[in-house]
Protein backbone atom coordinates (compact mmCIF):
# COMPACT_ATOMS: atom_id res chain seq x y z
CA UNK A 1 0.00 0.00 0.00
CA UNK A 2 1.27 3.49 -0.86
CA UNK A 3 2.45 5.89 1.79
CA UNK A 4 0.46 9.07 2.36
CA UNK A 5 1.86 12.14 0.64
CA UNK A 6 2.10 15.28 2.73
CA UNK A 7 3.03 18.79 1.78
CA UNK A 8 5.55 20.25 4.18
CA UNK A 9 4.91 23.66 5.67
CA UNK A 10 6.68 26.36 3.71
CA UNK A 11 7.17 24.16 0.64
CA UNK A 12 6.12 26.82 -1.85
CA UNK A 13 8.27 29.47 -0.14
CA UNK A 14 11.27 27.12 -0.29
CA UNK A 15 11.04 27.05 -4.06
CA UNK A 16 11.30 30.85 -4.25
CA UNK A 17 14.96 30.42 -3.28
CA UNK A 18 15.52 28.84 -6.68
CA UNK A 19 14.45 32.13 -8.27
CA UNK A 20 17.05 33.90 -6.10
CA UNK A 21 19.71 31.43 -7.24
CA UNK A 22 18.67 31.96 -10.86
CA UNK A 23 19.04 35.73 -10.46
CA UNK A 24 22.46 35.29 -8.86
CA UNK A 25 23.61 33.01 -11.67
CA UNK A 26 22.39 35.56 -14.21
CA UNK A 27 24.50 38.25 -12.51
CA UNK A 28 27.50 35.91 -12.45
CA UNK A 29 27.02 35.16 -16.14
CA UNK A 30 26.95 38.88 -16.97
CA UNK A 31 30.23 39.35 -15.10
CA UNK A 32 31.85 36.35 -16.80
CA UNK A 33 30.83 37.67 -20.22
CA UNK A 34 32.30 41.08 -19.34
CA UNK A 35 35.57 39.46 -18.22
CA UNK A 36 35.66 37.38 -21.42
CA UNK A 37 35.18 40.50 -23.56
CA UNK A 38 37.94 42.34 -21.71
CA UNK A 39 40.25 39.36 -22.10
CA UNK A 40 39.61 39.29 -25.84
CA UNK A 41 40.42 42.99 -26.16
CA UNK A 42 43.51 42.77 -23.97
CA UNK A 43 45.05 39.71 -25.63
CA UNK A 44 45.30 41.30 -29.05
CA UNK A 45 45.82 39.58 -32.38
CA UNK A 46 49.58 39.03 -32.38
CA UNK A 47 51.07 35.54 -31.98
CA UNK A 48 50.86 35.68 -28.18
CA UNK A 49 47.23 36.81 -28.36
CA UNK A 50 46.41 34.03 -30.80
CA UNK A 51 48.02 31.45 -28.51
CA UNK A 52 46.07 32.87 -25.60
CA UNK A 53 42.78 32.68 -27.51
CA UNK A 54 43.55 29.14 -28.66
CA UNK A 55 43.78 28.11 -25.00
CA UNK A 56 41.09 30.21 -23.34
CA UNK A 57 38.25 30.92 -25.78
CA UNK A 58 36.65 27.45 -25.72
CA UNK A 59 36.74 26.98 -21.92
CA UNK A 60 35.33 30.46 -21.29
CA UNK A 61 32.57 29.85 -23.83
CA UNK A 62 31.82 26.53 -22.09
CA UNK A 63 31.76 28.25 -18.69
CA UNK A 64 29.33 30.87 -19.95
CA UNK A 65 27.09 28.13 -21.39
CA UNK A 66 27.24 26.11 -18.15
CA UNK A 67 26.25 29.09 -16.01
CA UNK A 68 23.39 29.89 -18.40
CA UNK A 69 22.18 26.29 -18.31
CA UNK A 70 22.31 26.25 -14.51
CA UNK A 71 20.34 29.51 -14.41
CA UNK A 72 17.69 28.02 -16.69
CA UNK A 73 17.45 24.87 -14.52
CA UNK A 74 17.11 26.89 -11.31
CA UNK A 75 14.33 28.94 -12.90
CA UNK A 76 12.52 25.78 -14.04
CA UNK A 77 12.86 24.03 -10.66
CA UNK A 78 11.53 27.10 -8.87
CA UNK A 79 8.59 27.45 -11.23
CA UNK A 80 7.63 23.77 -11.25
CA UNK A 81 8.23 23.36 -7.52
CA UNK A 82 5.84 26.20 -6.74
CA UNK A 83 3.32 24.66 -9.13
CA UNK A 84 3.64 21.32 -7.36
CA UNK A 85 3.04 23.01 -4.01
CA UNK A 86 -0.09 24.61 -5.50
CA UNK A 87 -1.27 21.16 -6.64
CA UNK A 88 -0.87 19.82 -3.10
CA UNK A 89 -2.90 22.74 -1.77
CA UNK A 90 -5.59 22.15 -4.39
CA UNK A 91 -5.71 18.43 -3.63
CA UNK A 92 -6.04 19.15 0.10
CA UNK A 93 -8.88 21.57 -0.61
CA UNK A 94 -10.61 19.08 -2.92
CA UNK A 95 -10.30 16.34 -0.28
CA UNK A 96 -11.65 18.65 2.39
CA UNK A 97 -14.58 19.69 0.19
CA UNK A 98 -15.35 16.07 -0.66
CA UNK A 99 -15.20 15.01 2.99
CA UNK A 100 -17.45 17.93 3.96
CA UNK A 101 -20.09 17.00 1.41
CA UNK A 102 -20.46 13.43 2.68
C-alpha positions as CSV (number, residue, x, y, z in Angstrom):
1,X,0.0,0.0,0.0
2,X,1.3,3.5,-0.9
3,X,2.5,5.9,1.8
4,X,0.5,9.1,2.4
5,X,1.9,12.1,0.6
6,X,2.1,15.3,2.7
7,X,3.0,18.8,1.8
8,X,5.6,20.3,4.2
9,X,4.9,23.7,5.7
10,X,6.7,26.4,3.7
11,X,7.2,24.2,0.6
12,X,6.1,26.8,-1.8
13,X,8.3,29.5,-0.1
14,X,11.3,27.1,-0.3
15,X,11.0,27.1,-4.1
16,X,11.3,30.8,-4.2
17,X,15.0,30.4,-3.3
18,X,15.5,28.8,-6.7
19,X,14.5,32.1,-8.3
20,X,17.1,33.9,-6.1
21,X,19.7,31.4,-7.2
22,X,18.7,32.0,-10.9
23,X,19.0,35.7,-10.5
24,X,22.5,35.3,-8.9
25,X,23.6,33.0,-11.7
26,X,22.4,35.6,-14.2
27,X,24.5,38.3,-12.5
28,X,27.5,35.9,-12.5
29,X,27.0,35.2,-16.1
30,X,26.9,38.9,-17.0
31,X,30.2,39.3,-15.1
32,X,31.8,36.3,-16.8
33,X,30.8,37.7,-20.2
34,X,32.3,41.1,-19.3
35,X,35.6,39.5,-18.2
36,X,35.7,37.4,-21.4
37,X,35.2,40.5,-23.6
38,X,37.9,42.3,-21.7
39,X,40.3,39.4,-22.1
40,X,39.6,39.3,-25.8
41,X,40.4,43.0,-26.2
42,X,43.5,42.8,-24.0
43,X,45.0,39.7,-25.6
44,X,45.3,41.3,-29.0
45,X,45.8,39.6,-32.4
46,X,49.6,39.0,-32.4
47,X,51.1,35.5,-32.0
48,X,50.9,35.7,-28.2
49,X,47.2,36.8,-28.4
50,X,46.4,34.0,-30.8
51,X,48.0,31.4,-28.5
52,X,46.1,32.9,-25.6
53,X,42.8,32.7,-27.5
54,X,43.5,29.1,-28.7
55,X,43.8,28.1,-25.0
56,X,41.1,30.2,-23.3
57,X,38.2,30.9,-25.8
58,X,36.6,27.5,-25.7
59,X,36.7,27.0,-21.9
60,X,35.3,30.5,-21.3
61,X,32.6,29.8,-23.8
62,X,31.8,26.5,-22.1
63,X,31.8,28.3,-18.7
64,X,29.3,30.9,-20.0
65,X,27.1,28.1,-21.4
66,X,27.2,26.1,-18.2
67,X,26.2,29.1,-16.0
68,X,23.4,29.9,-18.4
69,X,22.2,26.3,-18.3
70,X,22.3,26.3,-14.5
71,X,20.3,29.5,-14.4
72,X,17.7,28.0,-16.7
73,X,17.4,24.9,-14.5
74,X,17.1,26.9,-11.3
75,X,14.3,28.9,-12.9
76,X,12.5,25.8,-14.0
77,X,12.9,24.0,-10.7
78,X,11.5,27.1,-8.9
79,X,8.6,27.5,-11.2
80,X,7.6,23.8,-11.3
81,X,8.2,23.4,-7.5
82,X,5.8,26.2,-6.7
83,X,3.3,24.7,-9.1
84,X,3.6,21.3,-7.4
85,X,3.0,23.0,-4.0
86,X,-0.1,24.6,-5.5
87,X,-1.3,21.2,-6.6
88,X,-0.9,19.8,-3.1
89,X,-2.9,22.7,-1.8
90,X,-5.6,22.1,-4.4
91,X,-5.7,18.4,-3.6
92,X,-6.0,19.1,0.1
93,X,-8.9,21.6,-0.6
94,X,-10.6,19.1,-2.9
95,X,-10.3,16.3,-0.3
96,X,-11.6,18.7,2.4
97,X,-14.6,19.7,0.2
98,X,-15.3,16.1,-0.7
99,X,-15.2,15.0,3.0
100,X,-17.4,17.9,4.0
101,X,-20.1,17.0,1.4
102,X,-20.5,13.4,2.7
